[in-house]
Amino acid sequence: MSTKIKIERVIKIKAFENMLQQEKSKISKGKIKSTKRMIDFLFRVIAPIVYRDMDKIKGISEEEKVSRIAYIAETAIQNILRKYLNQVTYSFPTEADTHLLNVYQELAYDRNRRKEIYNKVKDMPTDKLEKKKIDNNFKRNEEFIVRQILYLYRTKLEQIPQDDYRIAKNYKNSKNMRKKAEELLSKEELEMLKQEVKLVGKEDQNFEDLFPEFRRVFLEEIRKQYINTLIEIGNILRGFGLIHDYEDRENNRLRELNIDEKINIDDYFNREYLQNIPIQTLMAMNIFWSNRLTKEMDEINNASFILKDMSFIEKILKDKKRYNKFPFKNLPDKDIEAELLKTALLSEISQMCVDDVYKDLENDNINETVKKVDLKKYLPSIVAEYQQEYSDYFNSRTPMTTNILGDDIVNKYITGKNFVYNLYTHKNSNVLALVESCLTRDAIQNWGYIEEDTSSVGNFIILGFDIPNLNMPLRIHIPKKYIKEYLLANDMENIIPVYKGNDDFRKDGESVKTPALIPMTPAEKEQIRSMKTDGKNDVQKSMYLEHLKYLADIKIETFPQRLKTPRVIGKGKKQKVKYVLEKEYINLDTNRTYRKDKDGSYVEIQSQKEER
């Protein structure tokens, strides 16, 4: 073996050992315990399959019978994961949809901007209008919408026969013609004529008249997608027996606040309920619940892998007396820890394949709704790189398993992981959409970077959003590169606001988690509004309640005064102090903080950070 190969081998082993150490530090006793619980649950799901056909299979050996039924049962789990993967993946709004949502909302309130863009593109030939795609640049996306509306308008106009056009023009300009048409035409014919009338006349005015209709249709469609996604997430949580855990946690939070209200989480995944809440709330709930589902699916996928990797089903079939009480809670911690470490490494190695996929897709059109990518073709080179280290390490720790890296990824792991990848993509695109709405039209008063010791986790940052009527702030991780790429695409500095009041949500020095992000009930809001805050006896609880009061009734006046900046206004005896919500900003590259001066320029803050 040459010196060069020896050096490369040492480097590779060192990299693998570092990966092992990082992942090992993340495995807690709580995670081991919850994994055993999930293995138990998954086996209960497939137990009917395990026992149902045992006596029906004839003519083969007991060993073959066990092998066949185990395969059927393990396939059943994979089929469940695939079913949920398809249901959720195809109901998500795409990243392009989320960009268009913000552009429609912005253009709806800016007629001058609509007119400016129309004048820019009005002389383009119809066939050239369609050739454009959605990306991260807000102004280009504004132009995309105007061009698409014009393209559809002109295409429909060209399809109207000349005689029909004349009739439509006369109908539009003559009261007598309208009266005659209403007398002579059927309801369907009259409706068709009215649709043609919308296309008759000056193009610029017709564009203005059609814009609200296009926006309404788009908003209805994306609302439907957000609602469908939440319903699917609710179905999955319910299917895996998880939804009541969230209900119990939220009801415990309300009890701790002395709020006399008991919620039923099922109600919040109901179509009738979801149809009546604002789109911003739907977006926030999508972000929170898709993020929660990624955590649950990671655990489900790990349990599914372990169930198969350790051949538990075969063992149960061979030794019913030992396993008929589902003793997964009695499994040795060291065995589950070794398997969890294996799943963590499979996740890291699978992510390397996904990164390669994204590199290959960088120049693809963002408008495509769902991409089917075969990860198998990306595996060989990465598997070859890590197979020896993988088998060397796990052959001594999980000797009863095959420990073939490629097989473990493809046959035992990747289906559930694809689910998680898709959920993360959906969550991240919606967080970016929320950020875009804040940057382009100031949609949320208090939002931004959360300053904590843990605010930078690897390449991630935490963002906070105070959204009207939600029971807690939305606090979420997002890859820093997503935000930076958006800012760069729009010629903005790498500077975003700082979220104010994150310290309000702490207890005994720890961050208060959000058990379930849902709208407050009317009774809950009323009780929160009426609660008195006594800063003398319990400062932390008072801060918490003050912030909840703001969420229940979002306006500058209700924002906690201690988080505002005092400003002296007036002169002489007429001087008075006014408290204002002054934003602070942070540079994502340097972590330096700023305020804006009267001209809108960033001025660095030299003093200690104010209390938040």
N, C-alpha and C positions, 0 to 999 in steps of 0.2 A: 504493500500500500504506500503510495507516494506521500510525501510530507504535506502537499497541498490538500489531498483527500483527507488526511488525518486531521488537519486544521479545520476543514469544512465540517467534518464529523463532530469534532469537539464543539464547534459553534452551534451546530444543529441540536446536539444533546443539551447544551446550556440553555438554548431558547426553549426547548421542550420542558426542561426543569423549571424555568422561570414561569412558564405558562401553568404548570402544575401547582407551584407554590401560590400563585395569585388566585387560582380557582379554589384551592384547598382552604384558603383563609375565608372564603365566602360561605362555607358549609357549616351551618350552626346546628345545635341539637334540636332547635325548633324546626329547622328545615327537614332534618332526618325524621322527626316525629310526624310532621305533616305529610311527608312522602309515603311513609308506611300507611297512613290513613287513606291516602289516595289510591295506593295499590289495592288496599282492602275494598275500596269503593268500586274500582274498575273491575275487580274480580266478581263482585256482586252483580255488576251489569251483565257480564258474559257468563255467569254461572249457569243460567238456564241452557245456554248452548253447550256448555261443557258436559252437563249431565243428561240433556234431552236425548241425544242420539247414541249414547253409550251402548244401550242394549239393542239398538236397531241395526247396528253394523255387524254383518255376519260374514263368514268366509275368509277372514283375515286373522293374522296372529294378534295377540293382545298388544304386542309392541307396536305393530302397524296401526292398530285401532287408536291407541293413545296418541301416536304421532299425528294421525289424520285429524282427530278431534281438536288437539292442541292447535294445529294449523288453522282450522276453521274458526276457533275462538279468537286466536290472535288476529286473524284477518278481520273479524268482526269489529275489533277495536279500531283497526286502521280505517275500516269503512265508515265508522262513526266520525273519526277525525276528518276524513275526506269529505263527508257530507256537510259537516259544519264549515269546513274550509270553503267549499263552493258557495254555501248559503251566504256567508259573510262577505266573501271576496266580491261577489257580483252585485251586492246591494250597496257597497261603498260609493260615495261620490269620489270622482277622480281628483287628482291634484289640479287638473285643468278646470274642473267644475268649481273648485274652491276659489281659484283666481277669478273666474268669471263672475262668481257671486259678488265679490268685492267691487269689481268694475261696474257691474250693473247698479249696485247700491250707490256708488260714487257718481256715476253719470246721471242717475235719476234726479239728483239735486243740483246739477250743474249744466244748465241748458247752453250756456256760453261755450263750455268745453265740447259739448256734443256738436254744436254749430262749427266750432273751429276744426274739429276732426273731419266733419262732413265736407267742409270746403277744401280740405287737404286731399281727399280721396275721390271727390265727385267726378273728376274727369277721367278716372281710370276705366278702361274697358271692363265689362262685366266679368269676362273669363279670368281677368287678373285679380279681381277682388277676393276670390276664394282662396288664392294661394298664399296662406299665412298660417302660423301656428301659435298656440299659447305657450308662453314661457314665464320666467320670473319677473320680467319687466312690465311694470304697471301701465306705462304710457303705450307700449306696443300692444298690450292686451286691450286697452281702450280702443285703439284703432282696429283691432281684430273684430270687436263687437260691431262697430259701425260698418265695417266692410262686409261682415256676414249679413247684417240686416239689409244693407243695400243690395247685396248679391241675391238674396232671397226675394226681395221686392222686385228687382228687375227681371229675374227669372220668371216669376209669376205673371208680371205685366206682359212679358213677351208671349206668354201662353194664351192670352185673351184674344180671340178672333176680332177682326176690325169691326164687324157689325155689332158684336157684344160690347166692344169698347165704346162705340157711339151711343148705344143705349144706356150704358153705365154713366157716361158723361152727361147725357140729357137728364137722367134720373138725379144726378148730383146737383145740377144747376136749375132744374125746373120743378116748381111745386106741383104743377099740373101733371107732369110726367110721373112724379112720385105717387100722386093720387090714383092715376090710371093703373100704374103697376100694382098697387096694393089691391085694386079691384079685380085685375085680370089674372095675376099670378098666384100660384099655390104658395103655401108657407115655405116649402123647400126651395122653390124657384126664387122667391123673394129674398130668402137668406143668401142664396148663391149670388144674386145680383148685388146685395149689400156688401158682400166680400169683395166683389170686383170694383165696386165704387171706391173702396179704400185705396185702390191702386191708381185711380184716375186723378189727374191734375199735376200740380208742381211737385217735383221729386223731393225738394227740401222740406216742404210742409208735410208731405206724406210720410217721410222718414220720421219727423217729429211725432206725428200721430201714431205711427206703428211702434215706436220705441217702448211706450208703456205696456203694450200688449206682449211684445217679445219678453220684456222683463218679467211680467206676470207669469207667463208660461214657464220661463226658466226657474223662477222662484218656486213655483208649484212643484216642478220636477225635482229640484234639489231638496226641497222640504220632504218630499215623498221618500227620497233616498236616505236622508238622515233618519226619518221615522222608521223605515224598513230595517235599517242597520241596527237601531236600538232594539227593535222587536226581536231581531235575530239574536242579538247579544243576550237579551232576556231569556229567550228560549234555550240558549246554550247553558247559561248559568243555572237555569231551572233543571235542564236535562242532567246536569252533573251534580245536582243537589246542593248548589252553592248559594242560591239566591237568599235563603233565609239567614245565612251567616251575616250578610250585609244588613239585612233587616234588624237582626239582633244588635249589631254594633251601632247602628244609627239610633235605635231606641235607647240604648245605654247612654249615648251622648246626650240625647234629649233629657233623660232622667237626671244626669249629672248637672244639667242647667236648670233643673226644676221646672221643665216645660211639660205640661200635662197634655201630651199628644203622643199617640202611638201610630206609627206609619206602617203601611203595607207596601213593601218594595214592588210587588207585582203590579200595583196600580200605575207605577211610573214607566212600565214597559207596555202599556196598553195603548193601542192605536187611537182610540177615541180621546184619551187624555193628551197624547203627544200632539195631536192635530191642533190643539188650542194654545200651544206655547210658542214664544218667539223663536225665530230661526237662530239667533245668537245663543239662546239657551240650548236649543237642539245641538248646535255645534259643540258647545262646552260639554254637554252630557256625552256626546259621541267620543270626544277626546278622553274624558275620564273613564268611561266604561270600556272603550276599546283598550285603553291602557291596563285597566284592571283585568280584562280578559286575557291579555298577553301573559300576565303573571300566573293566572290560573292555568292557561294552556301550557305554559312552560312546565308547571308541576304535573299536569295530566300527562304530558308527553314524556316526562322523565319516568313517571310511574308506569306508563305503557312500555317504555323501553326496558325497565328493570323486570317487569313481569315476564317479558319475552326473553331477555338476555339470561336471566337466571332459571329459565325453564320451569317456572312455578306451576304452570298448568299441567305439564307432564307429571310433575311430582305429586300434584294433588290427585290426578287420575290413577297414579300407581299406588298411592297410599292414602286412601280416603279417611281412615281413622285418624291419621295424624293431622290432616288438613281440613276436615269437614267443619271445623269451627272458625275457619279463616284466621289463623293465628299470625297474621302479618305483623301485628304490633310486637310480637315476640322475636322478630328477626334481629340478629345481632347488629348493633349500630355500625360496627366496622364494615360489615358487608354492604349496607346501604350507603355509607359514606364513600366506599370505593366505587360503587355504581354511580352515585351522584357526581363524583369527580370525573368519571368516564363521560357522563352526559355533558358536563361542562366543557370538556375537551372537544367532544363531538360538535358542540355548539360553536366553539371558536373556529374549528376547522371548516365547518359548514359555512360560517360567516366569510371565511377567505374565498370560498367559491362564489358566494353572493356578491362580494366585492368585485370579483372578476366579471360577473354577469353585468353589474352596473357599469363597469368600464366599457363593456361591449355595447351597452344600450344608451350611452351618453348622448349620441347624436340622433336617437330615435325621436319620433313625434310624441310629445307629451299628451296629445289628445287621445291616444289609444286608451280604451277603458281598462282592459285587463290584458296582461302579457303572460303567456304560458312559456315558461323557460325550463328546459330540461337540465337540471343541475348535474346529471350523471356525466355529461361530457366534460364538465369542469373539474370532476373529481380526480381522475387518474394522476395528474401531476402532483396535486397536493397530497393525495393519499400516499403516493410513492415517497414523498418527502418525510412523512411522519410515521409510516407503518412500523418500522423497526422499533422506534422508541415506544410507540403505543403498545405493541405486543410485549416488548421486554418489561415494561412497567406493570401491565395488568395481568400478565401470565402468572405472576407470583401473588397477586392480590385477588384476582377473580379467576382462579384456575379452572373452574367448571364451565367457563364460557369460552367462546371461540376466539374473541379478541382480534378479529379481522377488521381493520378500520373501514375499508370500503363497504363491506357487508353491513357493519353496524350502522353506518350512516344511511345507506339506501334502503335496507330491509327493516330496520328497527326504529329509525330516528327521524328521517327527513320529512315525512308527511306532517307530523305535528309541528315541526319547526317551520315549515312553509306557512302554516297557519299563523304562527307568531310573527314571521317576517311581514306578512300581509297586514296584520293588525298594526304593527309598528309603522309601516308605510302610511296607512290610513290615518293613524294618530298624528304622525309628524306633519302630514300635509294639512290637516285641520288646525294644528297649532300654528303653522305658518300662515294659514288663512286668517286666523284670529289676529296674529301679529300684523299682517298686512292691513287689516281693517283698522287697527289702532294707528298705524303709521300714516295711512292715506286719508282717513276721515275722522280720526280722534274718537273712535267708537266707544272706548271704555275710559272712564276718568282715571282710574288707578290700576295700572298694570306695569309689568316690567320684570327686570332681573331681581332675583331673590338673593340677597347677600347673606350667605351662611358659610360656615367652615366647609360644608359639604356641597356648596353651590356649583363647584366644578368637579364633576365626577368623570374622570377621563376626558373625553371630548364632548361631554354633555354640560348643559347649564340648566338651572331651574328657573322657570318663569311663573309669575303669579298674575291672576286676573280677578278683579272684583266685578262680578256679573250680576245685574239686578235680579233680586228675588231668589238666587240660589242659596242653599243652606250654609255653604262654606265657600271660600275662594277656590278657584281652580288653580292648583299648583302642579306643575308638570315638567318633567325632563324633556329636553329636545337636543339633538346634536347641534353643537355650536355652529358647525359648517352650514347647516340649513339657513340659519339666520344671516350669517356672513355672506353667503352666496346671494341671498335675496337683496341685502343692502348693496352689495357690489353691483348687481344687475341693474339697480335703480340709482346708481351714482350717489349713494348715501355713505356717510362715514359709519364705521363700525361702532356706533353709539346708540344705545337704547335707554329708555327710562328705567329707573329703579322702582321696584314695587314697594310701596309704603305700608308699614304695619304688619310685616310678617311676624314680628315678635309678639304680636297680640295673640297669636295662636301657638302658645307654648304652655307647658305644664310641668312643673318640677324640672325645669331646664331642658325638657324634651319637646320636640315639635308635636303639636296635636294633629294626628292624622285625620283625613277625611274618610269616614267609614263608607259613605255613599253620597255622591254629588247629585242632588235632586232639588227641584224648586221647593221653597217653603210652602207649607199649607197656610191658608188664611188664619187659622187659629194659632199656628206657630208664630207667624208674623205679629199678630196682635199681642201675644204674650211677650215676645221679645221687645216690642215697642214700649210696653208698659213696665218693663223691669227697671228697677233703680240700680244705678251703678254706684257702689260705695268703695271708692278708691282707698279709703283709710284701712278697711278691714281686709280686703283682698284685692290688691292692685292688679294682679294678673287676670283674675276673673272679670274685673271691671273693664280692662282693656279688651278682653275677648267679647264681652257683651256690647261694648261700644261699636266694635267693628261689625258684629252681627246686626246691630240696629241700622248701620249704614247699608249693609247688604239688603235688608228688608225694605229700605226706602232710600235708594241711591240718588243723592243730590249733594251739591257742595256743602249745603247747610248741615247735613247730617254726618259729614265726614269727621272722624275724631279730631277735635280741636288741637290736641297735643301733637298731631301729625302735620298741622298746618303751620305756615310761617306768618308771624305778625308783621303787618305793614301799617305805618303811620300815614294817614291821609288827612288832607285839609291843612289849614294854617291857623296859627294863633290859638284863640280860645275854641275854635271849631275843629281843632285836631282830634282825631280819634283813631283807635287801633282797629284794624280790620285783619282778620285771619284768612289767609288764602292757601289754596292747595298749590304749592310751588313744586314743580317736578325737579327731581334730581336725575342725572344721567350717568351712565357708566360706559367706558370704552372697553369693548370685548377683548381687545388685544392687550391693553396695558393695565386694566382695572382701575384707571384713574377716574375720579368722579367730577361732574360738572353741573353747573346751572346755566340757564340761558339769560343773556342780558336783554335789554329792550329791543335790540336789533335782531334778536334771534340767534346770536352767535354764542358758542359754548365757552364758558369761563370756568377754568379749573377751580375746584374747591380745595383750598390749602389747609383749612382748619379741620378739627376732628369732626367726624360724621355726627350729624344731629341724631337725637334719639328717635327711634322709629317704633 
